[in-house]
Amino acid sequence: MAVVMSVLMSVEAGCSGGMETGTPSPQASSSAAGPSTQSTGAGARPVDLPLDTVALCDLFTEAVREQFQLTGTPSGGADDRGQPDCQLRSTGQGGFIISAARSEGMERFENIPEQLATVRRFELAGFPAAELRDKNQPFACLVGIDVADGQHLGIYVSDAPKGGTQDEICRTAVTFAEAVLAGLRQQLGR
């Protein structure tokens, strides 16, 4: 699962600027994964949620684990860029990863070449967010949430539901992101 995330994350690594789904400017697009609104830049957040002291594995609360049928013990580590992450598998063997991009803002989701992936900008519980669908990873979805200046919360879901389409997996990722964001707000008391 970490290898798949690394491949997906590397798609974004060399990209910067302002593009969405091959469109030259950041326009909102609709998707079955949730509501879309144009949300750009810092200041659009209802509150800052700095990730510097966040215990990522604690975001796999009992309620979240039950909702997404997650089993086992969350495993903390770091991605290939040294950003902390925590992962857990579902009973259906799908993978769920939460990462704290403490030194990367939402620019990570800009100017992704259309032949590699599509990016959909939307709002998640009042926070600017982006959904990335890597064209080479049809059973995975990445959601980034703008939580603080120069920082984003990364949510990666693969193969959940088992055998689901990328649309279904992205819906799961957005729902999981909402639950994790609520837990982050609670953990930080905001």
N, C-alpha and C positions, 0 to 999 in steps of 0.2 A: 504494500500500500504506500509506503514512503517513497518507493521508486516511482510509482505512478504520480504521486503528488509532485515529486521533483521534476518529472517530465512536464507536467502541466504548469508548474510554477516557472520553469525555464522558458516556456513560451512567452511569458510576460516579461521576463528579466531584461531582455534587450530592447524593450519598447518604452517610449515616452511620448507625451503630446496629448491630443484630444480627439480620439476617434471612437465611434461606437458602431458596431456591426457594419463596418465598411462605409459608414456615412461620414462625410468630411467634417461635420461639427457634432458636438454632443447633444443629440436630440433624444427625447424619451421614446422608447418603443414599447409595444405591448407584448405580453407573453402570458402564457398560462401559469407561470410561476408566481405571479402576484402583481400588485398595483405598480404602475410606472408613473413617475413624475420626473421632471428635469430637476436634478439636484447636483449642483457643482460647488466645489470649493469648501473651505472651512467656514465656519460661521453659520452654516445651515444646520449644524447639529443642535439638538435641544440642550445638551450638556456635554462637557468634555469627559471622556472616560480614559485617562491615561493608562497605558498597559504596563508601565514600569515595574509595578509591584504585584501584578495580578498572578494568582495561582491558577493556571489554566486547567489543570486536572480537576480542581474544585468546581469548575463550570459543568462537569459531568455530574450534576446533582442527581439524587435519587429519582426525582420527578422526570428529569430529562432521560435518564437511563431507562425508566419504565416506559415513557412515551415512545422512545425509538428502539425499544427492545435491545438495549445494549447490555452485554455481559462481560464479566471479567473485571480486571483492574485497569484503570486508565494508565497509560504508559507515557511518561514525559520524556522529552528529548529536545532536539534542535534540528531544524531543516538544514539544507546544504549551504545556506547563507548565514547560519548561526542564530537565526531567530527561534525563540522557544516555541515548542508545540506540545500537544498532548493528543493521544489517539486511543480509540476504542473501537471494537467490532460489534456488529449487531448479531443477533441469533441467526439471521439470514446470511451472515458473513459479509455484509456490506461494511465499508470502512468509514469512520467519522474522525476527522482531525480538526482541532482548533489550534490556530497559530496566532502568536502575538508579534505582528510586524512593528517592532518598536522603533525602527529607523527607516520606514518606508510608508509614505502616505498613499493616497488613492491614485497618484500618478502612475502607479504600477499597472493600473488597468486602462491606461490611455495608449492610443496608437497601436493597438494590437493588429497586425496584418490580417485582413479578412480571410486569407487562405489558410491561416493557422487556427484562428478562433473567432468567436463572436462575443461581444461584450454588450450587455444590456444594463443601462443605468436605471436605478429605481430608488425609492425611498423605503426604508425598513424601520418601522416604529419611530419615524421622525429623523432618522439618520441617513445621509447619503450612502448608497450602496451600489455595488456592481456585481453582476453575475457573469462569469466567464465560462464558455463552453469550448473546450479544446476539440477541434475537429478530429484529432487523432486519438481522443479518449472518449468515445461515445457513451461510456458507462460511468462517467464522473462529471462533477460540477463543482465549481469554486465560487464562493461568495465572499466579497470583501466589504467590510463596513467601516466607514470613516468615523473613528471614535475620538481622535485627538489630532492636533496639528502634527503632521509627519508620522502618523501611526495609523494602522488599520488592523482590524480583527479579521483574520482569515478563517473561513469555514470551508472545508473540503469534504465532500461526500462521494463515495464510489459504490456502485452496485447496490444501492438501496432505494427502492425495493429490488430484490434479487431478480434479474432478468428484465428490469424495467427499462423504458425508453429514457433518453436523455431528458426529455420534458418532465417525466415522472421523477427522475433523480434530482433534477434542479428544483422541483417543487418540494421534495424532501429536504434539500439543502437550505432553501429559504425558510421553511418551517423550523428546521434545526437552528438556523442562524437567529431567528426570533427568540427561541427558547434560551440560547446561549447569551444573547444580548440582554435579556431580562435578568439572567443570572449574574452577568457582569455588573449591571446597574446595582443589583442587590449587594454583591460583594464589595463594591466601592461606596455603597450608601448614597447613590445618586439616582 
